[in-house]
Amino acid sequence: MVVGGRLTLALDAMGGDHAPSAVVRGANLALRRHPDTEFLFFGREGDLRPLIDRMRKLRGVSQIVHTESVVAADEKPSVALRSGRKSSMRLAIDAVRDGQANAVVSGGNTGALMAMAKFALRTLPGVDRPAISSFFPTLRGETVMLDLGANVVCDARNLVQFAVMGNCFCRSVLGIPDPTYALLNVGSEDMKGGETLQEAAAILRNLALPGSFVGFVEGDDIAKGTVDVVVTDGFTGNVALKTAEGTATLYSEFLQRTFRSSLLAGLGYLLARPAMHKLRKRVDPRRYNGAVFLGLNGIAVKSHGGTDALGFAHAIGVAVDLARHGFLDAMRKDLEGVADVLSNPQVQAAAV
Amino acid sequence: MVVGGRLTLALDAMGGDHAPSAVVRGANLALRRHPDTEFLFFGREGDLRPLIDRMRKLRGVSQIVHTESVVAADEKPSVALRSGRKSSMRLAIDAVRDGQANAVVSGGNTGALMAMAKFALRTLPGVDRPAISSFFPTLRGETVMLDLGANVVCDARNLVQFAVMGNCFCRSVLGIPDPTYALLNVGSEDMKGGETLQEAAAILRNLALPGSFVGFVEGDDIAKGTVDVVVTDGFTGNVALKTAEGTATLYSEFLQRTFRSSLLAGLGYLLARPAMHKLRKRVDPRRYNGAVFLGLNGIAVKSHGGTDALGFAHAIGVAVDLARHGFLDAMRKDLEGVADVLSNPQVQAAAV
């Protein structure tokens, strides 16, 4: 299902290392790809007005909602929740809650964004805890992974709900009608891993989700693209995400040193440059920017705090895709479909 | 301290995908770099004799201990422990226990090797559970990480012991007198992570190990080489190790596709080939082969099952380094030094 008509995006214009400039220029880039969108910028009007006024097309589809208050990057989520009620982040989320916007995008403090989004938007019926999800480049294309850090400790029931949400996300946004999904573990044999994983696997084997549950996968299966959806707790997911990022950076640094190591190698680089440019584009983290908070009663996308306009435009693109594909309705339906199983006393017991 | 004289290595000649050929040829390669070594090959004499006889120098320093029994790659550790008493793996371990060899190297079933080594060699005083440790290539050189998969669930006390062992391993083998060490977490702020990590950090802050404890590091700090020793539980460590391997493979595959994508890129590759060859050597997993089982009363090194002769030679090199540097004595001393702290009732309580 594709939702037509104009979409309105609420943007936290003050979140991220390069805000508000990266946010405004990101919106301008996103507008080219998604012409049917309008933007509500939340932040300091004095900073925003001159930036937006420079871009004619953007100006025509933008409104500024002025606020002085900004959530600091290192602010504790609980403090932000209490004292940030007038912050650009919170007002942008409230715009989604109040039906003024179809989705919110912020590059600010992740913990604060999650706490505020949970409080203001609430979780969908059947979801105990929202999860952070994103795409990973793989040998086969792209893989959805969750949770990437919202929930450090998870029980079997949390993991099962993540699987339901990741499955729906993959179908809606990647358009894969029958995704394969699995739990991340230290071995693919059925007996591997702790009790929580065993219990989650037992529940998932009996849950009739679209696609197929293939049991357990290991860390190297993420980049191989062995399955479409990798489900894990927020601690493991966060470590895996950052380990992958660190390894990619290391490899790319080694490669640069290699090309600089001799005259011939440098010449070789010049010849291969157009192709290398394509490679760099393919593994460019900005292209995978935009982590989705799944399980909320509204669409909230987190942009990487350190990204630039191009990265922010990609995060906006993720929000647009979710809104266009009627993702929330699909998710509500999926959650209803498994509500019986998840409210089963046995499943409840397994979750303890 | 460096131990002189001849060393004897016990080799499980039947362990690994390319055994026994990779084991024999690996020993032959290792002999060139470590001429003062002798080998005890455990396995089928009929297979081993012709392979060894082909290599004049190796033949002069090798003995074969014949056995028909081999631990299967997919055998359950408990089954291997019970029914593999005459297996090449077990007899090689027993040679270390009985003082006939200074170290054992095997490319066989990891779980079985750990179970047998724990049973036959026992753990060192002060160690509740041994851990698997290995080196990672980083931007700064090499980093030691543990546990890589021996203990799926760990308490604070386990993590503290891993830190003590990793610290000693790093000093002995990398020769860094005052290593930096940290716990792997989802953020570097003091309040991050679950209770177990908080408790382990509290104990480590009060433990006077050589070098300095820097608190928490994140997944990307592994490849950055932020610290010399990264301490984590076996589940997280195993996922991180395999995620890093998977990402490196993905990157390398993308790079190959890039060079094959156009005539110019292919020509560029030809020019850069000598430099690329150095890069490939630098990130070659065979150069990092040889995971050490730390905390045992004897030196046991696990070679990757899929490696070749060069990889196996590296695993032998790790065992030789440990034996030469008097690693076990250093470890005993370190463990004695922290015994008081670790037997403190408060630490015991924190470990629950």
Interface residues (C-beta under 8 A of the other chain):
Chain A: P137 T138 L139 G149 V152 V153 L184 V186 G193 G194 E218 G219 D220 D221 I222 A223 K224 T232 G234 F235 T236 N238 V239 A240 L241 K242 T243 A244 E245 G246 T247 A248 T249 L250 Y251 S252 E253 F254 L255 R257 T258 F259 S261 S262 L264 A265 L267 G268 Y269 L270 L271 A272 R273 P274 A275 M276 K278 L279 R282 V283
Chain B: P137 T138 L139 G149 V152 V153 L184 V186 G193 G194 E218 G219 D220 D221 I222 A223 K224 T232 G234 F235 T236 N238 V239 A240 L241 K242 T243 A244 E245 G246 T247 A248 T249 L250 Y251 S252 E253 F254 L255 R257 T258 F259 S261 S262 L264 A265 L267 G268 Y269 L270 L271 A272 R273 P274 A275 M276 K278 L279 R282 V283
